[in-house]
Protein backbone atom coordinates (compact mmCIF):
# COMPACT_ATOMS: atom_id res chain seq x y z
CA UNK A 1 0.00 0.00 0.00
CA UNK A 2 1.10 3.55 -0.68
CA UNK A 3 2.85 5.33 2.18
CA UNK A 4 0.82 8.40 3.15
CA UNK A 5 2.24 8.90 6.63
CA UNK A 6 5.80 9.96 5.74
CA UNK A 7 6.78 10.81 9.30
CA UNK A 8 6.72 7.12 10.26
CA UNK A 9 6.70 5.67 6.73
CA UNK A 10 3.36 3.94 7.24
CA UNK A 11 0.27 3.65 5.04
CA UNK A 12 -2.60 5.28 6.94
CA UNK A 13 -6.35 4.69 6.89
CA UNK A 14 -6.69 2.12 4.12
CA UNK A 15 -7.97 2.38 0.56
CA UNK A 16 -11.49 3.80 0.71
CA UNK A 17 -11.58 6.62 3.25
CA UNK A 18 -10.79 9.47 0.83
CA UNK A 19 -12.43 8.19 -2.37
CA UNK A 20 -16.02 8.88 -3.50
CA UNK A 21 -18.77 6.37 -2.72
CA UNK A 22 -22.11 5.84 -4.49
CA UNK A 23 -25.36 6.50 -2.64
CA UNK A 24 -27.38 3.36 -3.37
CA UNK A 25 -30.55 3.96 -1.34
CA UNK A 26 -32.21 6.56 0.89
CA UNK A 27 -35.31 5.80 2.93
CA UNK A 28 -37.16 5.93 6.24
CA UNK A 29 -36.73 3.75 9.29
CA UNK A 30 -38.90 3.18 12.35
CA UNK A 31 -39.77 5.92 14.84
CA UNK A 32 -39.39 8.65 12.25
CA UNK A 33 -35.79 7.82 11.49
CA UNK A 34 -33.91 7.59 8.23
CA UNK A 35 -31.61 5.17 6.45
CA UNK A 36 -28.87 5.72 3.89
CA UNK A 37 -26.98 3.00 2.03
CA UNK A 38 -23.69 3.72 0.29
CA UNK A 39 -21.53 1.41 -1.80
CA UNK A 40 -17.91 1.17 -2.86
CA UNK A 41 -17.39 -1.27 -5.77
CA UNK A 42 -13.63 -1.33 -6.21
CA UNK A 43 -13.48 -2.91 -9.68
CA UNK A 44 -16.01 -0.39 -11.06
CA UNK A 45 -14.51 2.60 -9.31
CA UNK A 46 -12.81 5.31 -11.42
CA UNK A 47 -9.71 4.84 -9.25
CA UNK A 48 -9.57 1.05 -9.76
CA UNK A 49 -6.22 1.12 -11.55
CA UNK A 50 -4.64 2.89 -8.58
CA UNK A 51 -6.44 0.66 -6.07
CA UNK A 52 -5.42 -2.50 -7.94
CA UNK A 53 -1.76 -1.53 -7.80
CA UNK A 54 -2.02 -1.67 -4.02
CA UNK A 55 -4.75 -4.29 -3.55
CA UNK A 56 -5.44 -6.35 -6.70
CA UNK A 57 -8.50 -8.20 -5.36
CA UNK A 58 -11.94 -6.85 -6.40
CA UNK A 59 -14.24 -6.14 -3.46
CA UNK A 60 -17.52 -4.41 -2.67
CA UNK A 61 -18.27 -2.61 0.60
CA UNK A 62 -21.88 -1.70 1.37
CA UNK A 63 -22.39 0.70 4.27
CA UNK A 64 -25.85 1.15 5.77
CA UNK A 65 -26.57 3.97 8.22
CA UNK A 66 -29.88 3.83 10.09
CA UNK A 67 -31.06 6.50 12.52
CA UNK A 68 -33.58 4.97 14.93
CA UNK A 69 -34.56 7.21 17.81
CA UNK A 70 -31.39 8.26 19.62
CA UNK A 71 -29.26 5.53 18.04
CA UNK A 72 -27.31 5.57 14.80
CA UNK A 73 -26.77 2.00 13.58
CA UNK A 74 -23.96 1.38 11.12
CA UNK A 75 -23.34 -1.89 9.25
CA UNK A 76 -20.57 -2.67 6.81
CA UNK A 77 -20.97 -5.65 4.46
CA UNK A 78 -17.68 -6.58 2.79
CA UNK A 79 -17.94 -8.86 -0.26
CA UNK A 80 -15.12 -10.66 -2.07
CA UNK A 81 -15.99 -10.25 -5.76
CA UNK A 82 -12.90 -12.09 -6.98
CA UNK A 83 -11.62 -15.65 -7.38
CA UNK A 84 -8.99 -15.59 -4.63
CA UNK A 85 -9.20 -15.08 -0.87
CA UNK A 86 -7.87 -11.82 0.50
CA UNK A 87 -6.97 -10.47 3.95
CA UNK A 88 -9.73 -8.43 5.56
CA UNK A 89 -9.28 -5.75 8.19
CA UNK A 90 -11.88 -3.06 8.90
CA UNK A 91 -11.73 -0.03 11.17
CA UNK A 92 -13.55 3.26 11.70
CA UNK A 93 -11.79 6.56 12.42
CA UNK A 94 -14.64 8.12 14.41
CA UNK A 95 -14.16 11.59 15.93
CA UNK A 96 -16.11 13.25 18.74
CA UNK A 97 -15.84 16.66 20.38
CA UNK A 98 -14.34 16.14 23.83
CA UNK A 99 -13.79 19.07 26.24
CA UNK A 100 -11.05 17.49 28.32
CA UNK A 101 -11.57 19.68 31.38
CA UNK A 102 -15.04 18.25 32.05
CA UNK A 103 -15.65 15.17 29.90
CA UNK A 104 -14.94 11.57 30.93
CA UNK A 105 -13.99 8.55 28.85
CA UNK A 106 -14.42 4.81 29.39
CA UNK A 107 -13.45 1.89 27.17
CA UNK A 108 -14.27 -1.79 27.71
CA UNK A 109 -10.86 -3.25 26.93
CA UNK A 110 -8.53 -5.49 28.92
CA UNK A 111 -5.00 -4.78 27.63
CA UNK A 112 -2.93 -2.23 25.76
CA UNK A 113 -0.70 -3.18 22.85
CA UNK A 114 2.94 -2.22 23.22
CA UNK A 115 3.90 -0.12 20.17
CA UNK A 116 7.28 0.64 18.64
CA UNK A 117 8.56 4.03 17.46
CA UNK A 118 6.48 3.69 14.25
CA UNK A 119 3.36 3.03 16.34
CA UNK A 120 3.26 -0.56 15.11
CA UNK A 121 2.43 -3.33 17.62
CA UNK A 122 5.33 -5.44 18.85
CA UNK A 123 3.05 -8.37 19.70
CA UNK A 124 3.29 -7.72 23.44
CA UNK A 125 0.36 -6.75 25.63
CA UNK A 126 0.59 -4.50 28.67
CA UNK A 127 -1.53 -3.63 31.69
CA UNK A 128 -4.07 -0.89 31.10
CA UNK A 129 -3.05 2.71 31.85
CA UNK A 130 -5.12 5.67 33.05
CA UNK A 131 -7.45 3.54 35.22
CA UNK A 132 -9.22 2.16 32.16
CA UNK A 133 -11.68 0.54 31.56
CA UNK A 134 -13.37 2.80 34.13
CA UNK A 135 -14.44 6.36 33.40
CA UNK A 136 -11.42 8.67 33.42
CA UNK A 137 -10.50 12.26 32.69
CA UNK A 138 -7.97 12.76 29.90
CA UNK A 139 -6.99 16.41 30.22
CA UNK A 140 -3.32 16.69 29.23
CA UNK A 141 -3.07 12.94 28.56
CA UNK A 142 -1.94 12.43 24.94
CA UNK A 143 -3.15 9.18 23.40
CA UNK A 144 -2.28 7.38 20.21
CA UNK A 145 -2.70 3.95 21.76
CA UNK A 146 -4.02 0.55 20.70
CA UNK A 147 -6.05 -1.72 22.98
CA UNK A 148 -7.22 -5.34 23.04
CA UNK A 149 -10.65 -6.68 24.00
CA UNK A 150 -10.09 -9.90 25.92
CA UNK A 151 -12.51 -12.77 26.23
CA UNK A 152 -12.95 -15.60 28.69
CA UNK A 153 -11.38 -14.83 32.06
CA UNK A 154 -10.07 -11.47 30.91
CA UNK A 155 -7.68 -9.62 33.16
CA UNK A 156 -5.82 -12.60 34.63
CA UNK A 157 -2.27 -11.70 35.62
CA UNK A 158 0.90 -13.73 35.65
CA UNK A 159 0.00 -16.10 32.82
CA UNK A 160 2.19 -16.67 29.80
CA UNK A 161 1.66 -14.41 26.85
CA UNK A 162 1.19 -15.61 23.26
CA UNK A 163 4.32 -17.44 22.19
CA UNK A 164 5.51 -17.61 25.81
CA UNK A 165 6.14 -15.04 28.49
CA UNK A 166 6.46 -11.50 27.15
CA UNK A 167 7.98 -8.72 29.27
CA UNK A 168 5.18 -6.43 30.35
CA UNK A 169 2.73 -8.51 28.35
CA UNK A 170 1.37 -11.18 30.68
CA UNK A 171 -1.91 -12.44 29.33
CA UNK A 172 -3.91 -15.62 29.85
CA UNK A 173 -4.79 -18.06 27.11
CA UNK A 174 -8.47 -17.69 28.01
CA UNK A 175 -8.24 -13.94 27.50
CA UNK A 176 -6.92 -14.44 23.97
CA UNK A 177 -8.93 -17.49 22.96
CA UNK A 178 -12.11 -16.83 24.93
CA UNK A 179 -15.13 -15.48 23.11
CA UNK A 180 -15.51 -11.73 23.57
CA UNK A 181 -18.81 -9.92 23.63
CA UNK A 182 -19.55 -6.45 22.27
CA UNK A 183 -17.20 -3.69 23.39
CA UNK A 184 -17.90 0.00 23.81
CA UNK A 185 -16.43 3.44 24.30
CA UNK A 186 -18.49 5.71 26.54
CA UNK A 187 -18.10 9.49 26.53
CA UNK A 188 -19.77 11.44 29.34
CA UNK A 189 -20.38 15.19 29.32
CA UNK A 190 -21.70 16.91 32.47
CA UNK A 191 -24.23 19.65 31.71
CA UNK A 192 -26.06 21.99 34.11
CA UNK A 193 -29.71 21.04 34.20
CA UNK A 194 -32.29 23.74 33.40
CA UNK A 195 -36.06 23.70 33.45
CA UNK A 196 -38.28 24.39 30.44
CA UNK A 197 -38.59 28.07 31.38
CA UNK A 198 -34.81 28.42 31.51
CA UNK A 199 -34.47 28.51 35.29
CA UNK A 200 -31.75 26.46 36.93
CA UNK A 201 -32.81 23.10 38.29
CA UNK A 202 -33.07 22.45 42.00
CA UNK A 203 -29.79 22.04 43.89
CA UNK A 204 -28.46 18.52 43.82
CA UNK A 205 -29.86 17.78 40.38
CA UNK A 206 -27.46 17.52 37.46
CA UNK A 207 -27.66 16.05 34.03
CA UNK A 208 -25.08 14.37 31.87
CA UNK A 209 -25.02 13.55 28.21
CA UNK A 210 -23.70 10.08 27.51
CA UNK A 211 -22.54 8.82 24.13
CA UNK A 212 -22.15 5.06 23.89
CA UNK A 213 -20.22 3.81 20.86
CA UNK A 214 -20.67 0.03 20.69
CA UNK A 215 -18.96 -2.45 18.39
CA UNK A 216 -19.91 -6.07 17.77
CA UNK A 217 -17.57 -8.94 18.80
CA UNK A 218 -15.76 -8.82 15.44
CA UNK A 219 -14.01 -5.71 16.77
CA UNK A 220 -11.50 -6.90 19.38
CA UNK A 221 -9.18 -3.91 19.04
CA UNK A 222 -9.57 -0.18 19.64
CA UNK A 223 -7.22 2.66 18.79
CA UNK A 224 -7.71 5.87 20.76
CA UNK A 225 -6.26 9.15 19.47
CA UNK A 226 -6.58 12.63 20.97
CA UNK A 227 -3.41 14.46 19.80
CA UNK A 228 -2.04 16.24 22.88
CA UNK A 229 -5.01 15.71 25.19
CA UNK A 230 -5.85 19.42 24.98
CA UNK A 231 -7.30 19.77 21.47
CA UNK A 232 -10.99 19.25 22.28
CA UNK A 233 -11.54 15.97 20.43
CA UNK A 234 -11.13 12.23 20.83
CA UNK A 235 -11.13 9.42 18.27
CA UNK A 236 -12.24 6.02 19.61
CA UNK A 237 -11.59 3.71 16.65
CA UNK A 238 -12.86 0.10 16.63
CA UNK A 239 -10.73 -2.30 14.54
CA UNK A 240 -11.36 -5.91 13.50
CA UNK A 241 -7.61 -6.52 13.48
CA UNK A 242 -4.68 -4.78 15.05
CA UNK A 243 -2.48 -2.58 12.88
CA UNK A 244 -0.05 -4.63 10.75
CA UNK A 245 -1.82 -7.89 11.68
CA UNK A 246 -0.74 -9.81 8.53
CA UNK A 247 2.91 -9.31 9.49
CA UNK A 248 2.66 -10.32 13.15
CA UNK A 249 3.76 -13.85 14.04
CA UNK A 250 1.00 -14.38 16.59
CA UNK A 251 -2.30 -16.29 16.56
CA UNK A 252 -5.17 -14.81 14.57
CA UNK A 253 -7.24 -15.05 17.76
CA UNK A 254 -4.97 -12.34 19.14
CA UNK A 255 -4.25 -10.17 16.09
CA UNK A 256 -7.68 -10.45 14.46
CA UNK A 257 -6.17 -11.52 11.13
CA UNK A 258 -8.73 -13.11 8.82
CA UNK A 259 -9.30 -13.88 5.16
CA UNK A 260 -12.45 -13.45 3.10
CA UNK A 261 -13.01 -16.26 0.60
CA UNK A 262 -14.17 -15.91 -3.03
CA UNK A 263 -17.83 -14.91 -3.15
CA UNK A 264 -17.98 -14.58 0.64
CA UNK A 265 -19.59 -11.64 2.45
CA UNK A 266 -19.03 -10.64 6.06
CA UNK A 267 -21.09 -8.08 7.97
CA UNK A 268 -19.80 -5.87 10.78
CA UNK A 269 -21.99 -3.71 13.04
CA UNK A 270 -21.48 -0.70 15.28
CA UNK A 271 -23.87 1.78 16.89
CA UNK A 272 -23.76 5.21 18.50
CA UNK A 273 -26.41 6.04 21.12
CA UNK A 274 -26.90 9.43 22.78
CA UNK A 275 -28.87 9.74 25.99
CA UNK A 276 -29.59 12.22 28.78
CA UNK A 277 -29.03 10.88 32.29
CA UNK A 278 -30.19 12.65 35.45
CA UNK A 279 -28.28 11.92 38.65
CA UNK A 280 -29.03 12.57 42.28
CA UNK A 281 -26.42 14.56 44.17
CA UNK A 282 -23.46 12.43 45.12
CA UNK A 283 -24.18 9.67 42.61
CA UNK A 284 -21.90 8.85 39.69
N, C-alpha and C positions, 0 to 999 in steps of 0.2 A: 504494500500500500504506500501511497505517496506520503512523504514526510511533510506535515504542515505545522509541526511544533518544533521549529528549528533550535530553540533554546536547549531542548533535551533530545533532539533528533528522533522524535516519536511521531507516528501518525495519530492524529487526534480525531475522535468523534465519528469515525466510520465513513460510509460511502453515501449516505442519503440525507444527511442533516441539512445540507446547504444546496440541495437540488430541488427543482419544482416537482410537486406531486399533482395528480389529477383528482379533482373532486368527483367521486363516483355517485354519491347519493346524498340528499338532504331531506330530512323529514322530521316528524314529531314523535316524541316518546311519551310515556305515561306522566301523569301529574303536570301537564303543561310544559313538559321539557322538549328537548330537541335532540336530533341525532345527525351527525355528519360522518360520512365514510369517504376516506381518501385512499388512493392507491398509487403504488410505485412499482411499475413493471419494468424491470431493468433492461431486458432485451429490446423493448419498444421505446425506451427512453432516448431522447435526442443525444444524451451524453453516454450512450452505451459503449461507444468505442473507447472512451476514457475509462469508464467503469471496468470494462472487460480486460483492460491492461493490468488492472489491479486485482480484479476478482472475476475470473472468466466464466463463472457458473451463472446461468440465467435464474433469476428469482423474482417473486412477486410479494410485496408486503402490502397488506390491506389493514389500514388503521380505521377503527370505528370509535367515535367519541359520542357518548350519550349523556346528556344532562338530565338527571332524574331527581327532582327536589333539590336538596343541598349537596348532592353527590354527582361528580363527574366520573363516569366509567370510561375506561380506555382499554380497548383490546387491540392487539397486534397479531394478525395471522400471517405467518411467513410460509411461503410455498416454494418448494424446489421445482422449477420448471424445466430442469435439465435432465441429463441421463447419468449423471455422476453424483455421489453424495458430496456435500460440502460442509465445512465447519460453520456452526451457527452460534453467534453471540449477540445478544440484544441488550441495550441499555437506554435509559432516558435521562437527559441532562435537564432536569426540572429546576426552575429557579423561583424562589419566593422572596418577597420583601421580609426583612428580619431586623427590626431595631434592637441591636444587641443589648442595650442598656436595660430593656424591660422584658424582652421575649425569652422564652425557654424552649429547649430542644430535647427531644427524646428519640431514641432509635433502638428497635428491638433486635440487637445483634449480640453475639457472644464473644467475638474476638476481633482484633485488628490485624491486618496484614502488615508485615514488616516490608518496607519499600526501600529500594536503593536510591542513588542520587538522581536517577532518571525517572523516579516515581513508578518503577516497575516492581512487582512483588518478587521477593526472594524465595517464596515458598514457605516461609516461617510465619507462625501466628503468635501474636502477643496478647497479654492481658489488656483489657479495655482501659482507655484513659478517660479523664474528665468525668468520672462517676457515671458514665453510660453503663447500662441502657436507661437509667433513670433520667428525669427531666433536669437539665442543667442550663446554666447561663453560659454564653460563649463570648462575652465582651472581651476583646483583646486576645482571643484564642484563635490563631490562624489554623485552618484545617484544609488539607488536601490529602485526605486519608481514605483508606479502603478497609472495609469491614466484612466479616463473615457471619452468616446466620447459621448457627449450629442446630443440630437436631438431636434426638435422643436425650441423653443425660447431659445436656449442654452445660458448660461451665465447670466441669470437673478439672481439678488441678493435679499436676504431678504425673500425668499419664504420658506415654510416649507420643511424640508427634508423628505425622505421616513420614514414612521412610526412616523412623527411629527418632530418638530424642533430638530436639532442635533447640538451641539456646534461645531462651525467651519465648519459645513457641510451644510450650506444653499443651497438648490437646488430646482428648480421649478419642478412641476409635468410634464410640457411640455418637460423639458430637459430629464427627465427619460423616459417618455412614447412616446415622439415624435420620428418619424422615422429618423434615422441617415443615412447619405450618406457614401460614402467611406472615410476613413481616411488615413493619410500619415505621415511618417517621412521623412524629407528632410535634407540631409547632404550636405554642401557646402564647397568646398575646393578651395581657391584662388591659382592660378598658374600664374607665369609670362608668358606672351605670347611671342612666338618667331616665326620668319618667317621660311619658308621652308629651307633657307640656313643657319639657325642657328642664325641669327642676331636678336637682341632684337627688339620687335615691337615698333612702334612710341609711344612717351610719351602720356599718357592719355588712352592708350588701355590696358586692362587687360583681363584675361580670368579666368573663374571659372569652376570647374567641379562640377556638381550637381547630386547627387544620390537621386532619389525619390522612396521610398519604400511604396507602396500603398496596402491597405487591403480593401476587400469588406465590406459591412455593417454588415456582421455577426460578425466582429471583433470590439467590442465596448470598448475594454480595451487594453492598452499598458503598458508593463513593460519596463523601461529603466534602464540599468545597465552599469556602467563604472568604477567599482572598486573605486579608489581614485580620479578620474578625472585627473590623470597624467600618465596613463598607455598606452596611445596611441590607445585605442579602445573604441567602444561604441556598446551596444547591444540594438537596438530598437526591442521589442518583441510583436507582435500583438497576442492578446488572444481573443477567443470567449466568455470566461467567466473569471471572476476575480478569483484569487487564493482562494481556499476553498469555492467556490460558493455553493456546496450542503449543507454546514453547516451554511450558513448565513440566518438569518430570515428576508429577505428582498425580494421584488418582483423580479421575474425572469427578468423583463424588466430592472432592475438595475444591477443585478449580472451576467446576461447572462446564468443562469442555463437553461438547456434544456435536454430533453430525446430523444433518437432515438428509434423508434418503431421496432418491429420484421419485418425483410425484408426491412426496410427503408434505403435509402441512402441519404446522404446530402453532397453537394459539397461546398467547400470553396476556395476562390481565392485570391492570392496576386500577386504583380508584383514588379520588381526592374528595374528602367530605369536610364541609365547613359547618361548625355548629357554635351556638352561643351556650355557655354554661354559667349558671349563677351559683355562687358559693356563699355559704354562711361565713361570718367572720371567724378567722382562725383555721378554716379548713383549707385543704390544698386543691 
